[in-house]
Amino acid sequence: MSLINEYRSTEEAIKELQERLKALSKDDKLQKELEFEGKLRTLMGEYQKSLRDIIAMLDPEAKSSKATRGAVKTTGTKRARKVKQYKNPHNGEVIETKGGNHKTLKEWKAKWGGDVVESWATLLG
């Protein structure tokens, strides 16, 4: 697509969105919802409550159903690692780790190879 065609299509899309925005702004339902949201946020600020507090009051089961869906706790955006147990069949030694940065595990992988050592793993949780 040439640059001028992209410009014209973008310009047309903007016009359509502006018309849609005008139509929505005249809608009485939207005005009532915006008024309600404003009053609710003012009230939440007055009582120093967050949206989570309000949801917990109105739907106490929402928190518990969310907890049952994900048994593994997450911190931030990272997924929690699961514990693996490695049992060395050569000497019977057992180690448990969440990551691959374990000294003994590295030694085993250097000696017997990563694929072989990973075959010794059991997922604990």
C-alpha positions in Angstrom: 0.0 0.0 0.0 1.4 3.4 -0.9 1.8 6.0 1.7 -1.0 8.2 0.2 -3.4 5.3 0.3 -2.6 4.6 3.9 -3.1 8.2 4.7 -6.5 8.3 3.1 -7.7 5.1 4.7 -6.5 6.4 8.1 -8.2 9.7 7.5 -11.5 7.8 6.6 -11.2 5.6 9.7 -10.8 8.7 11.9 -13.9 10.3 10.4 -15.9 7.2 11.0 -14.7 7.0 14.6 -15.5 10.7 15.2 -19.0 10.1 14.0 -19.4 7.1 16.2 -18.1 9.1 19.2 -20.6 11.9 18.5 -23.5 9.3 18.4 -22.3 7.7 21.6 -22.0 11.1 23.4 -25.6 11.8 22.6 -26.8 8.5 24.1 -28.7 8.8 27.4 -27.6 5.4 28.6 -23.9 6.4 28.3 -24.6 9.7 30.1 -26.2 7.8 33.0 -23.3 5.3 33.2 -20.7 8.1 33.1 -22.6 9.9 35.9 -22.8 6.7 37.9 -19.1 6.0 37.5 -18.2 9.5 38.5 -20.4 9.4 41.7 -19.1 5.9 42.5 -15.4 7.0 42.2 -16.1 10.1 44.4 -17.8 7.9 47.0 -14.8 5.4 46.9 -12.4 8.3 47.4 -14.5 9.6 50.3 -14.3 6.2 52.1 -10.8 5.4 50.8 -11.9 2.2 49.1 -10.5 0.6 45.9 -12.3 -1.3 43.2 -11.1 -4.6 44.8 -12.6 -3.6 48.1 -16.0 -2.9 46.4 -15.9 -6.2 44.5 -15.0 -8.1 47.7 -18.0 -6.5 49.4 -20.4 -7.2 46.6 -19.2 -10.6 45.5 -17.1 -12.3 48.2 -17.0 -15.5 46.2 -15.1 -13.8 43.3 -11.9 -13.9 45.2 -12.2 -17.6 46.2 -13.2 -18.7 42.7 -10.1 -17.0 41.3 -7.9 -18.7 43.9 -9.2 -22.1 43.0 -8.4 -21.6 39.3 -4.7 -20.9 39.8 -3.2 -23.0 42.6 0.2 -21.6 41.9 0.9 -18.2 43.4 2.2 -15.6 41.0 4.3 -12.6 41.8 3.9 -9.7 39.4 3.9 -10.9 35.8 6.2 -13.9 36.2 4.9 -17.4 36.6 6.1 -19.2 39.7 8.4 -22.1 39.0 7.5 -25.6 40.0 9.8 -27.7 42.2 11.5 -30.6 40.5 13.1 -33.5 42.3 16.1 -35.2 40.7 17.2 -38.7 41.8 20.6 -39.8 40.6 20.3 -43.5 39.8 24.1 -43.9 40.1 24.5 -42.9 43.7 20.9 -42.5 45.0 21.5 -38.8 45.8 18.3 -36.6 45.6 18.1 -32.9 45.1 15.1 -30.5 44.9 15.2 -27.3 42.9 13.0 -24.7 41.2 15.6 -23.8 38.6 18.6 -25.1 36.7 21.1 -23.0 38.6 21.8 -25.7 41.2 25.5 -26.6 41.7 25.0 -30.3 42.0 22.5 -30.4 39.1 25.0 -28.5 36.9 27.7 -31.1 37.8 25.4 -34.0 36.9 24.4 -32.4 33.6 28.1 -31.8 32.8 28.9 -35.4 33.6 25.9 -37.3 32.2 24.3 -34.8 29.8 21.3 -32.5 30.2 18.8 -34.9 28.6 19.8 -37.8 30.7 19.6 -35.8 33.9 16.2 -34.3 33.0 14.9 -37.8 32.6 15.6 -38.3 36.3 13.3 -35.4 37.2 10.0 -35.7 39.0 7.7 -32.7 39.2 6.6 -32.0 42.8 4.5 -28.9 42.5 
